[in-house]
Amino acid sequence: MDRLQTNGRKSIAITMAIFVMTIVCTPALAVSASEADKTIDAIIAGLENRYNVAGFTADFDQESILKAMAVTDTASGRLMVRQPGRMRWEYLVPDPQTIITDGNDLWVYRPQENQVLVGKAPSFFGEGKGAGFLSNIKMIRRSFQVSLEPATDPKRYRLRLVPNRSSVDLMEVQLDIAKRSFDLIQITTFNVYGDETRIVLKNVDFDNPPQESLFRFDVPDGADVLQMNQ
C-alpha cells in the first residue's frame, strides 16, 4: 500500500509538472512566434524600401541542378530591371541568349541560331516564377507565404517563400538578404521535381536605371520565330 501511495504521489507529481510546464511554456512559444513575425515583416519592409527604385542593373551567376539527371549547368551574364514588370536577362556564358519582357510580351533571342521565341510574360514570370518578383518586390507579400530560416552566413537573413498558388515550375524560393543593406544576394528556386536554380547577384547598381527601350525587342530580319507554349 505504501508503495502504491508512493507511486501514486509520483504519478500526480509528474502530471502536475507536465501541466505546469505546458502553462509556462505556451506563452513563451507565442511570444517567439510573434517576434518571428515582426522580424519577417521588418525584413520584407527593408527589401521593399531598398528596391523601391525606378530600376537597377546587376551581374549574375546562375547554377541549375537537374536532380533526376544529376546534371549541373552554370551560366553568367547581366540583369536589367525596370519597375514594374520589365526585365532583361543577358546571358553571356556559356552561350549568348537574351530574355526580354515588357511585363506583357516575352522574347527569347538566341543569336547563334538566329532564333526568337515569343510568348506572354505572365505565363513565365507571373506569381514570382523565374524570379519575376525582382521587377515588383511587393509581389513577395502578395504571392507568397513567408517564413524565416536559419542562414549559413551570420551577415545574412534567409527567407523561405512558398507560393500561394504552387505550380510545377515553382514550389519554393529561398532569398538570402544582406542584413545591413537589404540587398538580395542569392535567389534559390525549387520546382516540383526537386530541381534547383541558384542566382547570385553582384555589382548591383541602383543609381542608373536602364532605359525603357531595352525592354522591347525588334525581331532581326531572317530570324526564325517560334511561339512558346503558354
N, C-alpha and C positions, 0 to 999 in steps of 0.2 A: 504494500500500500504506500509506504514512504517513497518507494522507488517510483510508483505511478504518480504520486503527488509531485515528486521532484521533476519527472519527465513532463508532467502537465504544466508546471510552472515554467520550465524551459521552453515548451511549445508556445505558451502565451507570451513569454518574453520575446521570442523570435518574431512572432506575429506582430507584436507591438513595435518592435524595432523596424520591421519592414514597413509598417503603416506610417511610422514617424519619418522614415527616410523618404517615402513617397510624398508626404506632405511638405517636407523641407525641400526636396529636390525639384518638384514640379515648378514652383515659381522661378527657380534658377534657370531651368530649361526655357521657360517662356521668355525670360529676360534675354537669354543668349540668342534665341531666335529673333527677338525684336532688335537686338543690337546688330545682328547679321543683316536684317532688312535695311536698317539705317545705313550700314556700310555699303551695301549694294546700291542703294539709292544715291549715295554720295558719289560712288564711282561712276555710275551712269550719268549723273549730273555733270561730273568733271569731263567725261567724254563729250557730252553734248556741247559744253562750253568750249572745249578745245577745238572741236570740228564744226563749230558754228561760223564758218567762213564761206566765202564765195566759191573757193575751190582750193586744191592743193596738188602737188606732184610728189612722187616718191620713186625710188628704185626698189625693186623687189627680187627676192629669190624664192623659188617655188620648188617644193618636193612633193611628188604624188606617189603614194604607195598603194598598189593594187594587190589587195590581200590574197585573193584566190589564186593569182598568178605568181605571187611572190616577186613582183617587179616594182622597182623604184625608178621613177623618172625625175629628172631635175631640169629646171629652166630658170631664166632670169630676164629682166627687162625693166621697162619704165611704165609707171602708172600715172594717169592724169584723171582727176576727178573735178567735176563742177556740179554744184548743188542746183536743183535736186535732180537726181536720176541719171546724170550723164557721166560716162566713164570711157576711158580709152586705155586698154592694156596693150602695150607694145612689147611683144616677146622678141628678144634679140638672140638668145641662146637657148637650145641648140639650133633651132630653125626659126627664121623670121616669120612672124604672124602677128596680125593686129586685130584686136576685138574692140569694136566701137559701138556705143549706144547713145542715143539722144534721149533715152528714157522711154521711147516708144518703139522705134525700129532698132534692129541689131544687124551689124555686118561683121563677118569674119573674113579677113583678107589674107590669102596665102600667096605671096608674090612669086615664090619659086614655081608654083603650079599655075600661076595667073588665074586663080580661082577665088570667087567670092561666094560665101554662104550668107543668105539673108533670112531674117526671121523677125519675131517680135520680142522685145526686151522682157516683158513680164513673164514669158514662158521660161526664161533662163536666169533672170535676176530678180524676179518677183519674190516677195516674202523673205528676202535676205539670201536667196540662193546665189552662188557664185560671188560671195562677199558683196552682194548688192547693197547692203546697209552702209557701205562706205560712202555712197552718194546721197544718203539720207540717214544720218546717225540716229534720228528719232525713231527709226524703224525698230531699233532694239527693244524699246519699251512696248511698242505696238504689236510686234510679231513674235516675241519670244517670252518664255518663262525663264527667269534668270536666277542662278544660284552662285554662291561664292565657293571657289575651290582652292585647295592648297596650291601655292605657287612654288615652283622649283627654285626661283630666284627671289631672295628677300626684298629686292628693289621693285618687284612687280606684284600686281594683282592678277588673279586669273578668274575670269567669269565663265560659267558654263551656260550656254544658251540652248534651250530646247524649243524648236519652233511650235507655235500654236497649232499649225497645220503641217505635220511632218509629211515628207514625200520620199520617194525612192532616192532622189538626189541629195536630200538634206535631212539628217536625223539629229545632228548635234553640231554645235560650234563652240570652240574654246577661244577666248580672247585673252592674250597676255598684254597687260597695260602697265606702262611706267607709272610708278606711284607719284613721282614729283611733277611730271609734266602732263600726265594722262594721254601720252602718245600711244597709239596702237603699235605694238612691237611685232606680235605674231598672231596670225589668224589660222586656226586649225579646224577643218571641217571633216565630218564623217557622213558617209551615206549608209543606206540600208545594208550594203554588202560588207561593211566594215572597212571600206577603202578610206584612206586618209590623205588630205591635202593640206600642206603647211605653207603658208605665205609669210615671209619675213619682210617687213617694210623698213627701208633705210633712207637716210638723207631726205627726210620729209621737209618740203618747203611750203609753208602756209602763206608766204608773203607775195607770191607771184602766181595767181590763179591762171590756169590755162585758158586760151582764147576759145570763144564759142565755136569757131569754125572747125576746131579739132574734133568735134563730136558729130560731124556729118561726114558722109563718105560718098564720093563720086566713083562709080564703077569704071575701071580703066577700059579703054577700047579693046575689044577682042577677048576680054576675060570671060571665063565660064561662070555662069551664075546658077547657083543651086539653092533651092528652097529648103530650109531646115524644118524638121518635124516640130510641130508646136506641142 
